[in-house]
Amino acid sequence: MAATVTVEICMGTTCYVMGGAQLAGIAERLPEEWKDRVTVKGMRCVGACQQAGVYGRAPFVRVNDELIAEADEGKVLNAIRTILEA
């Protein structure tokens, strides 16, 4: 069975302001061959920004079980690619 990926974008205030709002539209920018294998959704604040020394800085995105700090479109797409090409 082909791998599937769940992308959860933190929609807490800090993450939203720091770039989560822009990342929310990533589903429309996925390569066509990924669209049926990737689910993108928002998630409640994970509180990781309160422990910046441990997890890094906002915005946070979870790709399957990997929490990505200072997430941007490139980091998220690379994480998806790694899973789908495994």
Phi and psi in degrees as a GROMACS rama.xvg file:
@    title "Ramachandran Plot"
@    xaxis  label "Phi"
@    yaxis  label "Psi"
@TYPE xy
-69.4931  145.165  ALA-2
-64.5925  146.296  ALA-3
-121.401  155.298  THR-4
-130.647  135.604  VAL-5
-112.373  123.964  THR-6
-109.521  119.843  VAL-7
-115.391  119.723  GLU-8
-100.898  123.91  ILE-9
-64.2468  129.841  CYS-10
-111.174  17.1712  MET-11
-62.8782  159.831  GLY-12
-54.6147  -49.5664  THR-13
-62.7106  -48.1349  THR-14
-63.672  -41.32  CYS-15
-59.5569  -46.3865  TYR-16
-70.9099  -33.6355  VAL-17
-83.7297  3.37626  MET-18
138.05  -10.6344  GLY-19
-60.6891  -33.4518  GLY-20
-61.8444  -41.6596  ALA-21
-69.8944  -35.9687  GLN-22
-69.2963  -22.1926  LEU-23
-59.938  -24.3335  ALA-24
-91.7834  10.2521  GLY-25
-62.92  -27.3578  ILE-26
-58.0105  -37.3491  ALA-27
-72.9921  -17.9431  GLU-28
-102.43  5.37275  ARG-29
-69.5938  148.028  LEU-30
-57.366  143.412  PRO-31
-53.3438  -39.4093  GLU-32
-71.0132  -10.8776  GLU-33
-95.9439  -21.6299  TRP-34
-58.2315  -32.6305  LYS-35
-85.5024  -2.03443  ASP-36
-114.798  -3.29345  ARG-37
-124.526  129.476  VAL-38
-111.388  128.017  THR-39
-115.201  129.933  VAL-40
-150.318  161.466  LYS-41
-84.6971  157.044  GLY-42
-136.02  158.277  MET-43
-68.3911  161.836  ARG-44
-53.0515  130.744  CYS-45
-92.1617  -6.83639  VAL-46
76.0607  6.67799  GLY-47
-65.9411  -30.7468  ALA-48
-66.1573  -21.4707  CYS-49
-75.5354  -12.5741  GLN-50
-124.173  53.1563  GLN-51
-56.5455  -32.5545  ALA-52
-66.0947  -23.1132  GLY-53
-93.9972  -47.6465  VAL-54
-104.831  -19.7205  TYR-55
106.693  -158.686  GLY-56
-113.635  160.055  ARG-57
-67.8709  157.799  ALA-58
-82.5507  155.29  PRO-59
-110.495  140.425  PHE-60
-135.293  136.599  VAL-61
-105.125  123.385  ARG-62
-111.582  109.583  VAL-63
51.5422  -112.693  ASN-64
-103.448  2.19221  ASP-65
-94.4358  123.162  GLU-66
-89.9556  123.323  LEU-67
-107.504  121.742  ILE-68
-90.9886  157.04  ALA-69
47.7586  43.4904  GLU-70
-63.9807  138.615  ALA-71
-137.55  173.634  ASP-72
-59.5521  -39.3946  GLU-73
-61.9589  -46.0452  GLY-74
-63.2062  -42.047  LYS-75
-66.4637  -45.4811  VAL-76
-63.4049  -37.9125  LEU-77
-63.8848  -41.0807  ASN-78
-64.7437  -41.6796  ALA-79
-62.8618  -46.4007  ILE-80
-58.7408  -43.4602  ARG-81
-58.0038  -42.7347  THR-82
-70.5013  -45.6444  ILE-83
-70.0061  -26.5143  LEU-84
-95.4505  0.773598  GLU-85
